[in-house]
């Protein structure tokens, strides 16, 4: 059986070689198709480059949305600070450790070894 398969392969190779020997236009056409396909997939404007650019675009759009949301949050916080005395007092107490007259600060030590 394997000898028959080898003969079949040899026969197929010979037929293919003979076909391209006498049909050079078919060989040229096949080469052009293969080259064009290679450029369409791997070229500078090919499919793989397109996929990478799409991935980058999606990442940048997400980053833009995140930055826009941060900007909106900061605008809201600025507006609250400009209009609310309570917000200013809260920031002064938390960030700068300020107190009102007569208040006492009690520091609690936490034992981190437990």
URFEN-V452299 format. One line per field, one symbol per residue. psi: psi as a letter, one per 20 degrees, with the letter a starting at -180 (. if undefined). burial: + if it has 9 or more other ideal C-beta (glycine too) atoms within 8 Angstrom, else -. A space follows every 50 residues. Layout:
# URFEN-V452299
psi->???
burial->???
This chain:
# URFEN-V452299
psi->ghhhhghgggggggggghghgimhhhgggggggggggghhgirhkagggg gghgggggghgggggghgggggghgggggghhiphhgggggggghikqrr piqqppppppoji.
burial->------------------++-----++----------++-+-+--+--++ -----------------------------++-----++--+++------- --------------
